[in-house]
Amino acid sequence: MRKLSAFLLLALGAAMLLAADASKIPPMPAAVSSNAVASLKGGLELFSMMGVGPRKTWDDITNQVYELHLSSGKWSDGRSVPGVAGRLGAAAAGARGQVFLFGGHVVDAQGNEITISDVNAYVPEHQRWYRAADIPVAVDSAMIGVNRDRYIYLVGGRSKNGPVNNVQVYDAEKDSWSQATPLPGTPVFGHAGGLADNTIVYIDGAMKNPGGGAPYVASEECWAGKIDRKNPDTIEWSKLPPHPGPARFGIAGGGSDRDHRIYFSGGTAVPHNFKGLTYDGTPAEITAVTFAFNLHAKQWDTITEDTYDPRMDSRGILETPLGLVVLGGMAKNQAVTARVTFVPKKR
């Protein structure tokens, strides 16, 4: 206990020094977008896994892992994700002292995208990977959240046949899967959300186009799901009113038990590919709106309409002792970035 307390004091001391000047938080060793992100030890350790680099080509997709320890304020290379190819649209979450990495898709030289069912578990202390139980329904671009440091919820996402309404629950203690109450709305992928206070909130995403033209169009549905305390597979879903801001796809989202809010930032109004281009080939424009759903007041709060350094295709918002952060992603003008940016919070 004394060793743990000493570590926490050291880490928090370093975090306070960094917090004095956010610009001192170093960028990641390399720029990546559509990278899976996760945290451990209350946000004292941050992880970025895989994603695509600045060239935004199929052979610029990496399986590299980067780790930031707030106790030192320095990034280091983790052990690369197993496999010969990197992935896009994977989801990651920290639980039980490990980082679990789910699904995503690989891209070949012809631009074909293949969604995979792999689940890889990373033990940072030993820089060791091991294979966990595969996802029952393989998905990419799913929303993810952790409850009770054990149950990891993989919400929706895109399978080989298109978006699904599955809510797949991974039990990190038993290395097993179950199916929870499915999504009540339109199946989507590329949606955003988070989990806090036993509640999942997710918004928007891309759905199949009911008309002609582009294969997918933006959804405008917002949902909250209350998880039963006795049965993690039982979720009571309710529809939410529209959220602030115009973004509908590629928004960064994440939950905060401390604030009792689910935060959202950036994103674009229409679906786009990993190069930042819409289906008609035009560049997607990032919105600068940051907002949150207040789980106690059950209402949307606009935090700012002018977020500094907004992003799209950042796979999540992470809570740290310094505040909320986004790792990498795509900045303005479709530039893949290595920068770490803070997400503003309403006090």
Secondary structure by P-SEA (a helix, b strand, c coil): caaaaaaaaaaaaaaaaaaaccccccccccccccccccccccccbbbbcccccccccccccccbbbbbbccccbbbbcccccccccccbbbbbbcccbbbbcbbbbbcccbbbbbbbbbbbbcccccbbbbcccccccccccccccccccbbbbccccccccccccbbbbccccccccccccccccccccccccccccbbbbcccccccccccccbbbbcccbbbbbbcccccbbbbbbbcccccccccbbbbbccccccbbbbccccccccccccccccccbbbbbcbbbbbcccccccccccccccccccccccccccccccccccccccccccccbbbbbbbcc
